[in-house]
Amino acid sequence: MLVDVLDTLGRVPGVRRITVVSADRSVRTIATRQGAHFLAEDKRGLNNALRLALRHARNRNAPASLILPSDIPLVTPDELTRLLDLSDGYPITITPSKDGHGTNALLLRPPGVINPAFGVNSFQKHQALANQKRLPVRVVNLKGVALDLDEPADLSRISRLSLRNRTGNCLKSLDKTRRGLREHDHKNS
């Protein structure tokens, strides 16, 4: 899924630099192969890792930072272009997760205008942080960004779609394997 998200980001006009932050060193290979920059973090949690990335973006004089998770295989370049277009003039733009409680896209202009607060009820937390600073927030609902893979039902929902990316190919392969195992079990019963 990470490769799919990176591929998508690479096709969005206006995205100048892609940075992947992870404590997993094997992710470095994937990120650099996809043309992204890699920042190693030291396993102090997602929000600390994101603050590191935002500091890095500020130090490079980036005008904005878009934070996306790697588990949104339905995201499209059109959706992200729309997100960027609709965020114009707003210091904070948020796309909620499918349940409306989480945050699946957080655009900050400038980077670090608020601290990331991912976790339980992050959508509300990000809005509260913006309200504390009296900053306007734009909420942009996007189907592909909203559907992240958090539980088995999400995987089942996505596997029924005709994805034309690496995630889709992997799910098709898993489905064929699962069907083959069922047929094998049925013959041996």
N, C-alpha and C positions, 0 to 999 in steps of 0.2 A: 504494500500500500504506500509506503514511503516513496518508492520510485514513481508511482502514479501521481502522487501529490507534487513531487518535484518536477515531473514532466509537465504537469498542468501549469505550475507556476512559471516555468520556462517559456510558456506560450502566451503569457499575459503581457500585453503592452503596458509599459509603465513600471514593471517590476525590474529594478536595476541590479539587485544583488539578492541572492538567496543564501541564507545561513541556517545550518542545522546545528542544534545544540543537543548534546547527548553525553551521558556518562559511558555509553557503550562504544568502545573503540572500533568495533566492527562496522558501526554506522558511518564512520569516517570514510571507509572505502566506498560505500554506496553513495554518500553525499558528493564526494569529489568526482566519482565516475559520472554523476549527473550534472556536474558543473557548479555545484553548490560549495560554499565555504563551510568549514566545520569548526565549531568551538567545543572543546572538551570541558565538561563540567565535572564536579567532584561528588556527585551523588547526594547533594544536600536538598534535593527536591525540585519539582518542576518550576515553582515560582522563583526560586533562587537562580535556576538555570536561565529562566527567561529574563530576569533582571540583568544577568551577565550579558545576554545577547543585546538587550536594550542599551546597556552602557557601551557595548561595542558599536552599536549603530550610532549613538550620539557622538562617540569619538571619531567616527567617519563622516560626521556632519550629514547623516541621513535625515531627510525632512520628515519621514514617517517610517513606522514599522508595522508590518502585518504579521500577527501571530496566528498560525494554523496548526492543528494537530496532524499527525501522520495517518490517522485512521479514518479518513473521509474519502473513500475511493470514488464517490460519485461527483466530486467537485469538478467543475469545468472551467476552462479559460473564460467563457462568456460570463459565468457567475462571478468570478473574481474581478473581471473588468467592470461589471455592473457595481460590485461592492466598492471598487476604487472610485468610480464615477460618482456614486451616491454619497461617498464620504467627503467629497469636496466641501470645504468650509466647516467641517466638524473636527474637533480635536479627538473625539472618540467615536468609533463606529463598531457596533457589535452585531454579530450574527449568532442567535441562540441555537442551542442544540435542539434536536427533535422534540424533547420533552419540555422545552422552554425554561429549564433550570440551569443548564450548562452554557458555556460560551464556546463556540466552535470557530469563530473568527473574531479577532480583536485587533482593530487598526488604531494605532496611537500616533497622533500628530501634535507635537514631536514625540520621538521615542521616549517612553518613560513619563509621559504626562500624568499617568497614574501608574501605580505598581500593579503588576498582574496578580490576580487573586483566584487562580484556577483551583478547582476542587468542587465540593458540594455547593450547589447554589451559586456558582460563579457568575451567572448572568446578573443576578440581583446584586451580588457583591461589587461587580464592576460598575453597575449603575450607581450604587451607593457611594463608591469612591469618587465618581464623577460629580455627583450631587454635592459631596462635601467640599469640592473645589469649585462648585458652581459652573461646571463645564457642560455645555450641551452635548447630548449623546444622540447619535443616529442609529436606529435599529433597522437592520436590513435582513429580512427573512429570505433565505436561499435554501431550496430543497437539498441540493447536492452537498452543500456545506453542513447543513443541519444533521444529516444522517451519518453519525459516527458509529463505529463498531465497539459497543460497550458490553454487550451481552449476547448469548447464543441466538436469541430471536433476531437480533440485528443481522447476524451472519446469514440466517435463514432468509430474511427479507431481501438481502442483497443478492443472494445466490439465485433467486428467482428472476432477477433482471438480466438483461443481455448486455453485460459490461464488455466493452471493447478495449480493455486495458489488461495489465498484468494481473491485477486482482481477479478480474473476470476469468482469465485463462487458468489461474490457480484454482478458483472455485469450480470451474468445469472439470478440471483434472481430478479434484477431490470427489466430485459427484460421480464421475466414471468409476473411480476406485471404490467408492462406497457401494455403487450398484453392482460392481463385479464381486465384491465380498458377499453381498446379500445373495447373489445368484449362486455363488460357491457354497454358502451355508445352506441354501435351499436344496441344492443337489445332494449334499451330504447328510441331509436330515432323514 
